[in-house]
Amino acid sequence: MFGFLSTLNGDAIKTAEVIKGGFPSHYGGRLSSIVDIRMKDGNMEELHGDISVGLISGKFNLEGPLIKDKTSFNISARRTWLDLFTTPIMKLSQSGDRNKTIFKYYFYDFNAKINHKFSDKSRLFLSSYLGKDHFKFRGEDVSKKENGDLEWGNRIFSAKWNYQLNPKIFSNTTIYKGSYIKTFINDVIPIETSGVTNKLSSKSDVTDYGVKIDLDFLYSTDHHIKFGAGYIKHLFKPTAHSSSYQNGTDDPIVNDIPTSRSSANAINAYVEDNIGIGSRVQLNVGLHIANFNVPNANYVSVQPRAAMNVQLNETSSVKFSYSHMTQFVHLLASPGIGFPNDLWVTSTDRIKPEKSIQYAAGITKSLGKGYEITLEGYYKTLKNLLEYKSGISFFTTGKDWENKVVVGNGESYGIELLIEKRIGKLTGWIGYTLSKSNRTFPDLNFGRSFPYKYDRRHDISVALTHKKSDRVDFGLVWVYGSGNTYTLGTRNYNAINFGEDSYFAESFLSTFHPVNHVEKRNNQRAPAFHRLDISVNFHKQKKRGKRTWSFGLYNAYSRQNPFQINLVQRHVDDPSHEKGELYLEQTSLLPIIPFASYSFKF
Amino acid sequence: MNKFKFFTLIIVALICNSCTKELPFPEVEDIPLMVVNSLISPDQDLKVHISESCHVKQQNCKQRNITNAVVRLLDKDGSQLSILIHQGDGVYSAPEFNATYDTEYQLEVSVNNSPLAPVSTKAYVPKPFLCSLTGIEESIIADRVAWNFDVEIDDDPSEENYYIISGNFDIVGGTHDRGDIESNGYIEPHFGHFSDDPNAENEQLAFSNDLTTYPLSAVYLSDNNFNGEKYTTKVGIIDSDLNNYNPLDSNSNINRKIIGNIFIKSVSIDMYDYMLSLEELRLRSGDSFAEPKQVYTNIKDGVGIFAGYTEQKFSADLPPSQFSLPSDIYIENNGCTAPCTVRFSSNGGSNVNYVWEFGEGQPSNGAEVEHTYTQAGEFIGVFSAERIDGNGVSWDFEVIIN
């Protein structure tokens, strides 16, 4: 979160593959990029580990045999403690201010895996992941104190049995449980007892139970066939919501909106064949079929996929892909720029599954000296996307969330350029993506298309490592992304009043209703997000292992990246401005933060 | 200064500057836009209000009327029909002009020597339509006492029609204390309009059933599902206070009557979109957790509305309210000599639950009851009346038996 720590713990992961286009058929249930993470199995021979302690975070990883050559384990954990560092500084810097604002953020996660080998043909893997982000907000002004707490986290447990039926067929049978829980609490407490106390809390919960079997069949050198089937039971509890309002010492008015529990059954099956045609052409064709069942509705989706890779010559290749994808859960993005409060909801009898069709093509060329350049383009259409109705609060979304959303379509396209260097003293990549993402909803923006909240025109990432020697290396990461879009009324005017007074009456032009004029949805763009992180590592081989001292700067030039943008009323006794005017205020979270850490790997 | 202290100071300075900063507003906002407000109909004189917008930073945008605009009304082909004359307060009118049905008009407004961009817009006045009021009944809607108006519309299948239906009441004779909401001689509904017609947009609008907080100004209906036939819709006007008005005004002892008025407007799609979006804005304003509500405009290079409608109005006397709460009770034969029967009655409606406790014996239910007192004495009784929505009244009364 906040680009601060990768959500993947590098110590626990064997491979992590990001798939953006040309999705093979064995993936399903998602429209956009998929991150396929495989955790480390654990060393069967001897105990290995590393531990790292720094100013802003700490982590450890330990792996080794439980029974030599039979059973191994791998555990790792991370925790950021940046909050311990920033909170006192924020307090100090605001001492004496009338308005105080303090943000706290921490993240922790825990991975554990046990790997047992029954025989060369049969293995069992048990793994679990727990991760939680915690974001706190504490505000204070003359009249009130405000507390905000937002927590969100994942828990995943799985058991996988890997079995080799014969030299050509491998099978993986997996059972798992995954859950995503988010809670949000916001309390406004007046300084004087006669003031208004407002308390809000909400909780949302998505839990999946699944079982699946995947088979790999190496039919011949030219045909590698994968097929399988799975079943998932989804349990959704989107936002149970409770609020209470108390005026002075009156009895509080409590409003509880219970959650709507709903469940869904998803069955899927797939088959794909990785075909070699001659020595130069690789073809992957497949089909993913899914059935999604919710009360009063059943959805069947047939998703053909195809990808082709042609080796043009020794240094160049081209690839093409075409994929149909269906997603039965919808991401409901909260409007505006502010609290990360996006919500997952299910398809229902009224809300159809999201669908996308994606076309992609790319060319890769090796330039020698370890350089490789890739140029890719894609075009994607999206159907049955969800957005909140205009003017509707996402906060009170409870039971009746279906009444608060509108359905529409989207399209996105872009080109990506990636220059990579994999060998040599200097390694890394420079990537640039130019893209556009639009939404068209009959009931939003008067039916005209508008830019998506996460429409990112330019996206640049630079990650470079310079290995000066075995003992010293330097790292540099720079990311740049166009700002998110948001909606801002650009002018105020007076409209014909009606409501309290009849607009049809003779005097309909005698009173007016103030209107904040919003010309287009998402008409504003937040300032671009960019950040430079630099680090230097000093390694030394000790008798028992390798120690590393790391020093660096997070957000090296202290870029104030937007976290929230609000229209705020100017302080009344501000002498330089007209009383009560509004201005646009951007809140940023993390400035330059120096860090130092010590790690030891054995 | 030691190194640690220096380092800490730098960090503090950086963080101080990093939490919040002011962003500039988009420059384009410094130029105001022209605001045009006008509805055009054969049923009323054409009036156009011209003003200019304020910067978004000004929370309370004062009305900035424009008094020197050139306001031209044109026909569909661009021939000038009238130049409107300023009447004061930014309102322009065309005294000689009468709008006709099924006609498109254009409006062009410019201001000389002004940074305001000239604007233009079009409005369509729909065809006349047939409709009637076929019934009025009193009922309970959303736990409140309401009047339901049955409105029948003859659908013209050849075009899309949009209807905005609203109503109000008129108390004729006697006195009433609804002065605070009286406007132009009418009594505005306290709790707004309601519809359970699935074709109406009202249920969508009133996402909360709390119509006290979110009153709706009208019923919004499009004829997508009418199929060229006669279509009946119920327009509910929630006003439980009104039901407390008895035919006999106890203050003045004058028999008054309550008239229900219903206004059925066939509107252009522009007006429908505009009114709907304004309604939503009104209902949902002030929610910081929501994307701002967009209000529709059809003014090119400006904001506001110029749209056409035609209207039919029906009025009918409301029948006596079944749900009216009593304002008085009547005791007959009070002061009789025991044993004797005393008769009690009240002036409330027939659909109210009455309880009479007589100061002795079993209580009775009903608008009119009797009780036989067998002994002399002074009895303090309690009368209470409660309506299905929970509203009620209660009084003590005294019976003397000789």
Interface residues (C-beta under 8 A of the other chain):
Chain A: T86 I89 M90 L92 S93 Q94 T101 F103 S334 P335 G336 Y388 S390 G391 I392 S393 F394 F395 T396 D400 N403 K404 N445 F446 T487 L488 G489 T490 R491 N492 Y493 N494 A495 I496 F498 G499 E500 D501 S502 Y503 F504 A505 E506 S507 F508 L509 F512 H513 P514 V515 N516 H517 V518 K520 R521 Q524 P527 S558 Q560 I565 L567 Q569 G580 E581 L582 Y583 L584 E585 Q586 T587 S588 L590 P591 I592 P594
Chain B: I11 V12 L14 I15 C16 N17 S18 C19 T20 K21 E22 L23 P24 F25 P26 V28 E29 P32 L33 V35 N37 L39 Q44 K47 H49 S51 E52 S53 C54 H55 V56 K57 Q58 Q59 N60 C61 Q63 V91 S166 N168 I181 S183 N184 Y186 E188 Q204 F207 P215 S217 A218 F263 K265 D273 M275 L278 E279 E280 L281 R282 L283 R284 D287 F289 A290 E291 P292 K293 Q294 V295 Y296 T297 V303 G304 I305 E311
